[in-house]
Amino acid sequence: MRLLDRTNPVRWARMLSFVFCGMILLASCKKNASNVQSRMQMTVPVTAAVAVQKDVPVQIEAVGSVEAFRTVSVKAMVGGQITHIYFEEGQHVSKGMLLFTVDPRPFQDDLEKNQANLAKDLAYVKQAQANLAKDIAQQRNAQTEVKRYAGLIHQGYVSAEQFDQIRTNAQSLQATVRADQALVQTAQQTIGIDQSAIDSSKLTLEYCYVRAPIDGQAGSLLIHEGNLIKANDTPSLVVINQIQPIHVTFAVPQEQLDEIKKYKALGQLKVEAIPAAESEKSEIGKIDFIDNAVDPATGTVKLKGLFNNDDKTLWPGRFANVKLTLRDEPNAIVVPSSAVLTGQMGSYLFAIKPDMTVEIRPVIVERTMGDESVIKSGLRSGEKVVTDGQLLLGPGAKVEVKKGE
């Protein structure tokens, strides 16, 4: 059989195509082998960190909501027209500060009327006491006369009719004295009633001047000047929130309740509230409330942290990240969280050996705190780990740590 027949153009073209494709494939294989060898010899620039051993806090992290320490809805105790408002919306008000005035004139009239009644009844008491004193003096004289005439009648100097008249007069004066004493007592009771009416009128008049019951931040005005209001009417005049101190409420899983109660019994638990805005500083406070029941719907228990809020960083209604510190764990191995990767077999990282090659190191992460991870096992203090550039690495790859990292 002829291997090459130049007289057959079809067979000749097909044979040349096969030869050409084989040459391309051979060149490609050589290039790939060269690339693999080049990559194995390539130094990968990475950033690195050293695993350190230090004391780290054992913390519980949650998302909480800021709540006012106290909220008061200010209402008027009397009805009438709002004649004046002494503050601006959103203003900080102090306890006892005058906020509103309800028209005091009707209540001032009542006070003056009760004061006039008191003055009239005081005059009546004085008159009754004077009458009592006069009748007591007359009664004493009559009693003296009875004694004197009792001696004379035995001597026969006066008649029995005269003695009976003297004795009857003394008894009449005695009854008059008792009546005067009752009138004085009644008048004095009236004085007490008048004084109570005056005190009530003064209190009602004081209610016309609505004052702040607490220190806090005033909200929006719900009733404006000139409006007529009723006593204890709805809506309230304004709502005041006390924000210094302030509460942050958050929930933790019920599984952590026993540990929280254990360390709470040993002393105050420190809690940190971090506002959503990174530019704002965190606030440090303490736990002052643990709910008395677990929410069966969520399996969590509610806690409250108390914060001084000196800079008013925390504001009612805002969300804040909460870190509750239970205790400090000594001598823990810590690396940046960016060094820890997750694969099918679990957590691992790239450890840098002394010859600047890397190995894949399986590790067990006990917990993560922000940008740091606590390694339970798989790593020793002082070992270097890769924190950035892992995508270009494989077992045995050579690395170069970037300067300044």
Buried (B, 14 or more C-beta within 10 A) or exposed (E): EEEEEEEEEEEEEEBEEEEEEEEEEEEEEEEEEEEEEEEEEEEBEBBBBEBEEBEBBBBBBBEBBBBBBBBBBBBBEBBBEBBEBBBEEEEBBEEEBBBBBBBBEBBBEBBEEBBEBBEEBBEBBEEBBEBBEEBBEBBEEBBEBBEEBEEBBEEEEBEEEEBEEBBEBBEEBBEBBEEBBEBBEEBBEBBEEBBEBBEEBBEBBBBBBBBBBBBBBBBEBBBEEEEEBEEEEEEBBBBBBBBBBBBBBBBBEBEBBEBBEEBBEEEEBBBBBBBEEEEEEBBBBEBBEBBEEBEEEEEBBBBBBBBEBEEEBBBBEBEBBBBBBBEEBEEBBBBBBBBBBEEEEEBBBBBBEEEEBBEBBEBEBBBEBEEBBBBEEBBEBEBBBBBBBBEEBEEEBBBEBEEEE
